[in-house]
Amino acid sequence: MPELSPSTNTANPPPASPRYHLAVLLAIAVFAISGTFFAEILFPDLIFKNETLHTFLESIGAVSALTLTIMIMLSQSGQDDSSLAFVSAAGLICMSVFDAMHSIVPPGSLFVWLRSSSTFLGGFFFALSWITPNHWLARSGKRMVWLVLLMALLLGLASMWFASSLPLMVSDGQFTFAACAINFAGGLLFLAASARYLKLHDQSRQLQ
């Protein structure tokens, strides 16, 4: 009986179709929206407020994002495929800065502004994965990440210093249209980035 060659045994399965990726993203979106909808119906008056716990959890998230950024930066050496890693690092470091600042301010418009900025800007940089691989990003990616870090620090500090000039994000205990729009746009950017990462994973079959 003829033996199968090693390449036959270890061949990767064919890439999933775009419909599969779309179905996964739709399932995630439907789950998130329906979960929020049913929570509003089942627990309309449920409020759990613990600023100490919130600060602790947000700080863990900020430190985790910073740690991942450092790991990504140390693992890259400027090849063409480094551009994806650099835009991911930019998104992580941006979210890390804003989440850290968000964790130390009291609830209010500034509180929501910083968290919304983290969502929107993080989603924006992750969505840049659609322009990778990119030779310029591969060569200049590390400088870009440092510039993003500086931008996030300056924007975050300016937001805290000029908090009274920020758009109103909370009114009568509810998010304003501006807050909802920024977070909705950030969510769409993350969904777009997810589609790209799913496609890249399907092509390379690499877990990272």
N, C-alpha and C positions, 0 to 999 in steps of 0.2 A: 504494500500500500504506500503510495507516495506521501511524503511528509510535507506538512505545511511549512513554508519559510518563516523565519522569525518576523520578517516585516509584515507578513499576513496576519500573524497573531497580535502584533502590537499596533496595527494601523488604527489611527484615530477614527471615530465615527464621523459620518458626513456632517457638515455644519447644519444647524437648525435653520429653518426657514424664517424669513422676516415676520411671517404671521405668528410664529411661536414667540418671538421677542415681543411683538405687539400684544399678544395675549397675556404674557407675564406682566408687562407694564400696566395694562388695563386692570388686571386682577389686583395689583398693588394699589392702584388709584381707587378702585371700587371698594376695596377693604378699608382703606384709610377714610374715605368719605362716608361710607356706611357706618363705620365705627363711631365717627364723630356725631353723625346724625342720630344713631340710637342712644348714644350717651346723653345727648341733649334731651331726648324724649324720656328716657328712663330715670335720669338723675338731673332734672332741670335746676335744682337748688343745691346740688352738691358742690361744696367749695372746700378744698383742702389747702390751707395756707400755712406754710412753715418755711420762713425765710432762711433759717439755719440749714435745713435740709436742702433747700433749693440752691443755696450758695455752695454747699458741699458737692452736690451732683454736677452743677455747672462747672465747678473747678476741676472735677475729675475729667469731664469732657474736654475742657481746655487743655489740660495737661496731656491727655491721651492724644489729642490732635497734634500738639507740639511734638510729642515723642515720635509719632508716625512721620511727621515732617522731617525730623532729624534723621530718622532711619532711611527715608527715601533719598534725602540729599547725600548721605554718606554712601549710598549704594550705586549712585549714578556716575558715569565717567564721560558723558558727552556723545554717546552714539545717537544715531537717528531716532531710535526707539526711546530715548530718554525724554523726549518732548512730552509724552503722556505722563511720565512720572513727575515732571516739573509742574505741569498745570494742576495735577493732583495735589502736589505739595503747596502750591500757591493757594488753592482752595482751603486746604487744611489749616495753614498758618493764619489765613485771614479769619476763619471761623474761630480759631483758638484765641486770637486777640480780642475779638468782639465778645465772645462768650465769657472770657475772663473779666472784662469790664462790666458786662451785663450782670455777672454774679455778685458784684460788690455795690451796686447802686440800689436804692429803694424802689419799690414798685411805683410805676407812673409812666409818663410818656417816654422819658429817657430810657427806662428799663425795657420797654417794648421796642423802641427805636434800635437799640443796640442788638437785641435778639433778632429783629427783622433784618437788620443790616447783615448780620452773620449768615442768615438764610439766603438772602438775595446774592450777596457777593460770593459766598461759598458756591452756590449753584452756578453763578456766572463762570467762575474759573473752572469748575468741573465740566461745564458744558463746552469749554474750549477744547475738550478732548476730541471734538469733531474735526478740528483742524490739524490733528496729529496723524501720522508723524510729520514733523516740521523741522527743517534744517536749522532755521533761525532759533527756534525754541530749544533745540538740542544744544546749540552752541552758547546761547545766552540765557538758558533757563535758570541757572543758579543766580545770576544777577537779577532776573525777573522776580524770583522768589524773595530776594532781599528787598527789592523795591516794593513788592506787595506788603511785606512785613512793615516797612517804613510807612507806607500809605495807610495801612490799617491802624497803626499806632497814632499817626497824626489825625486821622479822621475820627478815631475813637476819643482821643483827648479833646479835640475840638468840639465834638458832640457833648462831652461832659462839661466843657467850659462855657459853651454857648447853648446850654440845654433849653433856655427859654425861647430860642430862635428856631427850634426844631418843629417840624409839622406835628400837629396834635395827633397822638396815637391812641389815646384812651379818652372816652367821654362817657360819664355816668356808668363807669364800670364795664363798658363795652369797647371793643376795638373799633376805631374809626375806619372810614373807607380807605384812607392812606395806609393804615396798618395792614388791612386785609389785602389790598392790592400788592403791596411789597412782598408779603408772605406768599401770596398766590403766584406771583411771578417767580419767586425763588423756587417754589415747588415745581413749577413747570420746567425751570432750568435743570433741576435735579432729575426730573423724569427724562428730559432730553439726554442728560449725561448718562443716565442708567441705560438708555437704549444703546448708546455708543459703547459703554463698558460691556454690556451683554454681547454685542456684536464682536468686539475685540476678543473677549474670552472664548466665544464660539470658534473664532478663527485660530487662536493660539493654543487653546485648552490649558492655559496656565492659570493657576489659582490666584496669583497676585493681581 
